[in-house]
Amino acid sequence: MARVFSARDTKLDRPVAVKIYRAPTTDEIEAVRQEREIAVLASMSHPHVIAVLDAGWVERGSTRYRFVVMELARGTNLADRIEVRRGKTPRVRESLVVAAHIASALAFVHERGVVHRDIKPENIVVSDSTAPSRPLIAKLIDFGVAQSAGEKSVTQTSRIMGTAAYIAPEQVSGTGAVAASDVYALGLVLLETLTGVREFRGTLLESALARLSRDPEVPTTLPADVREIIIAMTARDAADRPSAREIAPRLRAAAAAIRGRHVALGASAEVTADASARASEGGVELAPSRELGAGSDPDSTKPEKADAIVRTSSSWSERLQPWRRTLRQVV
């Protein structure tokens, strides 16, 4: 668990996000998890993965807390966007573009031997603008439970990592998460953005076990190519799912194909195909926003514009110096 702050790098004059982990580094398991997340993010450089800029420690009395400085991904998390549009005509092309961005990020991550293990709407930040001058862009955040292939787990062996509504059948059955598990979760996220309804609802146990007895219900009103993609991504057998590298271009093609074609779920409200194409890979300017996705920390709050500057203690790490005068808690 962590708290996220907005800040400004006074040396390079740029906005940044500072994540300070709440658990002290004296907690051995939590300390390993913190170091793992920082190491994973620091090794990644991709337009659709949140970038790490710095890391260090915050000292409060005799207790040290880990912090990491990241790029400030402007926008709202996908969960909020789904909630706002619930009951309204879905933006099919926009949903496909977002899924293509995250699939591209997962392909990059998987090819480096890392499984995210917690793909869900709350861990995807999407820019607010769909104007051609500032195309939509999605970024994958929160690698707190990510794991490298062959790496020993720091959690109890009987504990399922991830969020019940989005975990794959193999995770429920105890086999564990693999790269295909992230693809399955992304398929459920895409389905939810298109329908406005979480596919596997109910209690924690009901949600987890439901996918062992049935496949997701994909509306027949969706374009045939979109239905095929979602069905392939959510196949019960992990071996039957396409890789993230295979699915990304299919999602981009499906998004581009919607242009000029009537879509029962509402093509008229979509972003243009030209904007989608420009947003498909890196080098895209992010749209300004008042919020930043809070990630998967259950007690974190949504970052908004801070009303006041938080005064930092003189005992804080010198590594925070570039941000210390402008560090603002996100409340």
Buried (B, 14 or more C-beta within 10 A) or exposed (E): EBBBBBBBBEEEEEBBBBBBBBBBBEEEEBBBBBBBBBBBBBEBEBBBBBBBBBBBBBBEEEEBBBBBBBBBBBBBBBBBBBEEBEEEBBBBBBBBBBBBBBBBBBBBBBEEEBBBBBBBBBBBBBBBBBEEEBBBBBBBBBBBBBBBEEEEEBEEEEEBBBBBBBBBBBBBEEEBBBBBBBBBBBBBBBBBBBBBEBBBEEEEEEBBBBBEEEEBEBBEEBBEBBBBBBBBBBBBEBEEBBBBBEBBBBBBEBBBBBBEEEBEBBBEBBBBBEBBBBBBBEEBEBBEBEBBBBBBBEEBEBBBEBEEEBEBEEEBBEBBEBBBEBBBBBB
